[in-house]
Amino acid sequence: MTDKADPAGMAALLLVESLMLALVEAGLIGQDEIAGTIEDVLATHRALPERDRATAEAAARLVTRTADRLLGAVPRRRKSRDRP
């Protein structure tokens, strides 16, 4: 991956982040679902062939930063067994 800006990639990342936040706000998904989805994405990028390693690592860093923002903005849903 180069240091050049990728407008299409950034637009896609922002759209996905916005959609995930909208799903949370609608009560359709919670922090656990977001974390699971992000773990799947990271595992996929880590499994890419060696020739794509630099791109996969750069993508994983972006996904991780996005995850940190999303998970920081999402209240953790309490499971029924967690309730007093």
KAHU-V61973 format. One record per pair of residues at least 24 apart in sequence whose C-alpha atoms are under 10 Angstrom apart, sorted by the first residue. I is the first residue (numbers start at 1). GAP is how many residues later the second one is. D is the distance in Angstrom with one decimal. If there is no record, write none. Layout:
BEGIN
<<I,GAP,D> <I,GAP,D>>
END
This chain:
BEGIN
<<1,51,8.9> <1,52,9.3> <1,53,6.2> <1,54,4.7> <1,55,8.3> <1,56,8.8> <1,57,6.6> <1,58,8.4> <2,52,9.3> <2,53,8.4> <2,56,9.1> <3,55,10.0> <10,52,9.8> <13,49,8.8> <13,50,8.5> <13,53,8.2> <14,52,8.9> <16,50,9.7> <17,46,9.9> <17,49,7.2> <17,50,8.6> <17,52,9.0> <17,53,7.2> <18,52,9.2> <20,50,8.0> <20,54,9.8> <21,49,7.2> <21,50,9.6> <21,52,8.2> <21,53,7.7> <24,46,9.8> <24,49,9.6> <24,50,7.1> <24,51,8.9> <25,49,8.6> <25,50,9.8> <27,50,9.5> <29,45,9.8> <29,48,9.1> <30,41,9.2> <30,44,7.1> <30,45,7.6> <30,46,6.6> <30,47,6.0> <30,48,9.5> <31,39,8.5> <31,40,6.2> <31,41,9.2> <31,42,9.3> <31,43,6.1> <31,44,6.9> <31,45,5.5> <31,46,6.8> <31,47,10.0> <32,39,9.1> <32,42,9.9> <32,44,7.7> <32,45,8.1> <34,33,7.9> <34,36,8.0> <34,37,7.5> <34,40,9.2> <35,32,7.4> <35,33,9.6> <35,35,9.2> <35,36,7.6> <37,30,9.7> <38,25,7.2> <38,26,7.8> <38,28,9.2> <38,29,6.8> <39,24,9.5> <39,25,9.2> <39,28,9.5>>
END
